[in-house]
Amino acid sequence: MKFSLSSLKQVQPILSFKRKLGVDIQFLRPKDKVVFVMGATGTGKSRLAIDLATRFPAEIINSDKIQVHKGLDVVTNKVTPQECRGIPHHLLGIIDPNANFTSTDFSCLASQVIASITAKDRLPIVAGGANSYIESLVTRSAEFLLNYQCCFIWVDVSLPVLNSFVSKRVDKMVETGLVDEVREMFDPKADYSVGIRRAIGVPELHEYFVSESLIDRGTQRKMLALAVNNIKQNTEILACRQLQKIHRLYNKRNWCMHRIDATEVFLRHGDEAEEAWENLVARPSTRIVNEFLLSEEDTLTSVAFPESTLAAAYIGESRVHNMI
């Protein structure tokens, strides 16, 4: 699909500013478009962002507050070069592991990257679980609201199903070197409130590493199992908090979001899961983005759904069909 994003820019009403000399200055300001892929950890945000970027001329901006740091690729579950499929990724593994990278820092850097992407007539896709970063970028800059039109896609998975997936994912991360990766940067005096050491999987292993050389292998196995279980529990808590944040953004900020229910994908396996992903997630999201790029509506997004639907989706007690 070939098209120029510049040809799709929305032409806004003429703005008028009156200087002290009484001269009116009028100009037209087109809006560029930005897509945000949101959701709890483990729901497939990165995969969807990459899928979309292979179907549109796009580049991806990471909005995960831990993945922005260098290092701990297994622990932080960064996408691999193979998974990136040649799509440029920005703000991924670029910040010093010990640095304190704030929402304000993200907003500043992300704004610069978005401007550079749109200058090339390409679509910025912001993807990640740090909803506070996204909120800061979208709401705290009058310049951003003036220059950009936003589309929000929320990838949602029923919490019980997601928790089961997260548990299995943690086991795979342990198998692929999570413990050794954390051990390499272990410091008994480390501050777990700053930088990449905030990542789930790092503080949980502290007691294990402190005691590892002082206890027998049987006790080591028990302590490691306890640490892994804590990693799983804390990841589930994180997913719940991220969902709460999304609901707060919907209620407080009045953001309308395209909710994509990916639960069925996580209930299937192999080729059936791949087919479900294409039919239930990738293809509907592609249609949403295509309609967004062709639209001329001046709004943060274009589709709303009832608050009761949001509540049902959140508690995971009823299946909610795609509202698209």
C-alpha positions in Angstrom: 0.0 0.0 0.0 1.6 3.2 -1.1 0.4 6.6 0.0 1.8 9.8 1.4 0.7 10.8 4.9 1.2 14.4 4.0 -1.7 14.1 1.6 -3.9 12.9 4.4 -3.1 15.7 6.9 -6.2 17.4 8.1 -6.5 21.1 7.3 -7.7 22.9 10.3 -9.8 26.1 10.4 -7.9 29.3 10.0 -6.4 30.5 13.2 -6.2 34.2 13.9 -3.7 36.0 16.2 -3.8 39.8 16.7 -0.6 41.5 17.6 -0.4 44.8 19.5 -0.2 46.7 16.2 -3.7 45.5 15.3 -2.5 43.3 12.4 -4.2 39.9 12.0 -1.9 36.9 11.2 -3.9 34.0 9.7 -2.5 30.6 8.7 -3.5 27.1 8.2 -2.1 24.3 10.5 -2.4 20.8 9.3 -2.4 18.0 11.8 -0.2 14.9 11.6 -1.5 11.6 12.9 -0.2 9.3 15.6 -1.3 5.8 16.6 -1.0 4.6 20.1 -1.1 0.8 20.9 -2.0 0.3 24.6 -2.7 -2.6 26.9 -1.5 -4.5 29.9 1.8 -6.4 29.9 1.7 -9.6 27.8 -1.3 -8.7 25.7 0.7 -8.4 22.4 1.2 -4.6 22.0 4.6 -4.9 20.5 3.5 -7.6 18.1 0.5 -5.6 16.9 2.6 -2.4 16.5 5.0 -4.4 14.3 2.2 -5.9 12.3 0.7 -2.5 11.7 4.1 -1.1 10.7 4.5 -3.7 8.0 1.1 -2.7 6.5 1.7 1.1 6.6 4.8 3.2 6.1 5.4 3.5 9.9 8.0 3.5 12.6 7.6 2.5 16.2 8.3 4.4 19.4 8.7 2.5 22.6 6.7 3.8 25.6 7.7 1.1 28.1 9.4 2.8 31.0 11.7 -0.2 31.7 12.5 -1.2 28.1 13.7 2.4 27.4 16.8 1.4 29.5 19.9 -0.4 28.1 20.4 -4.0 29.2 18.3 -6.9 30.8 16.8 -7.8 27.4 15.3 -11.1 28.7 13.9 -9.6 32.0 12.4 -6.6 30.2 11.1 -8.8 27.3 12.5 -6.5 24.6 11.6 -7.4 21.0 14.5 -9.1 19.2 15.9 -7.9 15.9 14.1 -10.8 14.3 10.8 -9.8 15.8 11.3 -6.2 14.7 11.1 -7.5 11.0 13.1 -4.5 9.8 10.8 -1.9 11.3 12.7 1.0 12.9 12.2 1.2 16.7 12.9 4.3 18.7 13.6 4.9 22.5 14.3 1.2 23.0 17.3 0.3 25.1 18.9 3.8 24.8 19.0 5.2 28.4 21.6 4.4 31.0 20.5 1.5 33.2 21.0 3.6 36.4 19.3 6.8 35.1 16.0 8.1 36.3 14.0 8.6 33.1 10.8 10.5 33.9 7.5 11.1 32.1 8.7 14.6 31.2 11.9 13.1 29.7 9.8 10.7 27.7 7.5 13.4 26.4 10.5 15.5 25.3 12.3 12.8 23.4 9.1 11.2 22.0 7.9 14.5 20.7 11.3 14.9 18.8 11.1 11.4 17.4 7.5 11.8 16.3 8.3 15.1 14.5 11.2 13.4 12.7 9.0 10.5 11.6 6.2 12.6 10.3 8.7 14.8 8.5 9.5 11.7 6.4 5.8 11.2 5.7 5.7 8.1 7.9 3.3 7.2 10.6 4.5 7.2 14.3 3.2 4.2 16.2 3.7 4.6 20.0 3.5 1.2 21.8 4.1 0.2 25.4 2.6 -0.3 28.8 3.7 2.9 30.5 0.3 4.7 30.3 1.7 7.5 32.4 4.2 8.2 29.6 1.4 8.3 27.1 -0.7 10.5 29.3 2.1 13.0 29.8 2.9 13.1 26.0 -0.7 13.7 25.0 -2.1 15.9 27.7 0.7 18.0 29.0 1.8 19.7 25.8 -0.5 22.2 24.1 1.8 22.0 21.1 1.2 18.3 20.8 -2.5 18.7 20.8 -2.3 21.5 18.3 -0.1 19.5 15.9 -1.3 15.9 16.1 -4.5 13.8 15.9 -4.4 10.6 17.9 -5.9 7.1 17.5 -5.8 4.8 20.5 -6.0 1.0 20.1 -6.3 -0.9 23.3 -5.4 -4.6 23.1 -7.3 -6.4 25.9 -7.2 -9.9 27.3 -9.4 -11.4 30.0 -7.4 -11.2 33.3 -7.6 -14.9 34.2 -6.4 -15.9 30.7 -3.7 -13.2 30.7 -2.4 -14.3 34.2 -2.1 -17.9 32.9 -0.1 -16.7 29.9 2.1 -14.4 32.0 2.9 -17.3 34.3 4.1 -19.5 31.4 6.0 -16.5 29.9 7.9 -16.1 33.2 8.9 -19.8 33.1 10.2 -19.4 29.5 12.1 -16.3 30.5 13.8 -18.3 33.3 14.6 -21.0 30.8 16.2 -18.5 28.5 18.5 -16.9 31.1 16.6 -14.5 33.3 18.4 -15.5 36.5 21.9 -15.3 35.0 21.1 -12.0 33.3 20.1 -10.5 36.7 23.0 -12.1 38.5 25.5 -10.3 36.2 24.3 -6.9 37.4 23.5 -7.9 41.0 24.6 -5.5 43.7 23.6 -6.2 47.3 23.5 -2.4 47.9 21.5 -1.6 44.8 18.6 0.9 44.8 15.6 -0.9 43.3 13.6 2.3 43.0 15.7 3.8 40.2 16.5 2.9 36.6 16.3 -0.6 35.1 16.5 -2.3 38.6 12.8 -1.4 39.0 12.0 -4.1 36.4 10.0 -7.0 37.8 12.4 -9.9 38.1 15.3 -7.9 39.6 14.3 -7.1 43.2 12.5 -10.4 43.6 15.9 -12.2 43.2 17.7 -10.1 45.7 17.4 -12.5 48.7 18.2 -15.5 46.5 21.5 -14.0 45.4 22.4 -12.8 48.9 22.0 -16.3 50.3 23.0 -18.4 47.2 26.6 -19.1 48.3 25.6 -19.8 51.9 22.9 -22.4 51.5 22.7 -26.0 50.1 21.3 -26.7 46.7 18.0 -27.9 48.0 17.4 -24.7 49.8 18.6 -22.8 46.7 16.0 -24.5 44.6 13.3 -23.6 47.1 14.4 -19.9 47.3 14.6 -19.6 43.5 11.1 -21.1 43.2 9.8 -18.6 45.7 11.4 -15.7 43.8 10.0 -16.9 40.5 6.5 -17.2 42.0 6.9 -13.6 43.3 7.8 -12.5 39.8 4.6 -14.0 38.5 2.5 -12.5 41.2 4.0 -9.0 40.8 3.5 -9.2 37.0 -0.1 -10.0 37.5 -0.4 -7.0 39.9 1.2 -4.8 37.2 -1.2 -6.0 34.6 -4.2 -5.1 36.9 -2.7 -1.7 37.6 -2.2 -1.0 33.9 -5.8 -1.9 33.2 -6.9 0.5 36.0 -4.8 3.2 34.5 -6.5 2.7 31.1 -9.9 3.0 32.7 -8.8 6.1 34.5 -7.7 7.7 31.2 -11.0 6.8 29.7 -13.0 8.3 32.6 -10.9 11.3 33.5 -9.4 12.2 30.2 -12.5 11.2 28.2 -10.3 9.2 25.8 -12.3 7.1 23.4 -10.4 3.9 22.6 -10.7 1.1 20.0 -10.9 -2.0 22.2 -9.5 -5.1 20.6 -10.4 -8.3 22.5 -7.5 -10.7 22.0 -8.7 -13.2 24.6 -9.5 -15.9 22.1 -6.0 -15.8 20.6 -4.6 -16.7 24.0 -7.0 -19.6 24.4 -5.7 -21.2 21.1 -2.4 -22.8 20.1 -0.3 -23.2 17.0 -1.8 -22.3 13.7 -5.2 -21.7 15.3 -3.7 -19.0 17.5 -2.0 -17.4 14.5 -5.3 -17.4 12.5 -7.2 -15.9 15.5 -4.5 -13.2 15.8 -4.9 -12.2 12.2 -8.7 -12.3 12.2 -9.4 -10.8 15.7 -6.5 -8.5 16.2 -4.3 -7.6 13.2 -7.0 -7.2 10.5 -9.4 -5.2 12.6 -6.6 -2.9 13.8 -5.4 -2.4 10.3 -8.9 -1.3 9.3 -9.0 1.1 12.3 -5.7 2.7 11.3 -6.7 2.9 7.6 -10.0 4.7 8.5 -8.1 7.0 10.9 -5.6 8.0 8.2 -8.3 8.7 5.8 -10.6 10.6 8.2 -10.9 14.3 8.5 -12.4 14.3 12.0 -10.7 16.6 14.5 -10.7 14.3 17.5 -8.4 12.3 19.7 -10.0 9.2 18.3 -13.2 8.2 16.5 -15.0 5.4 18.3 -16.4 5.2 21.8 -18.0 2.4 23.7 -20.2 2.3 26.8 -18.7 2.5 30.3 -20.7 -0.6 31.2 -18.8 -2.5 28.5 -15.5 -1.2 29.9 -16.5 -2.5 33.4 -17.4 -5.9 32.1 -14.2 -6.2 30.1 -12.1 -5.1 33.1 -13.4 -7.6 35.6 -13.3 -10.4 33.0 -16.7 -11.8 33.9 -18.2 -11.4 30.5 -17.0 -11.7 26.9 -17.3 -8.5 25.1 -17.4 -8.4 21.4 -15.1 -6.0 19.4 -16.6 -2.6 19.4 -15.3 -1.6 16.0 
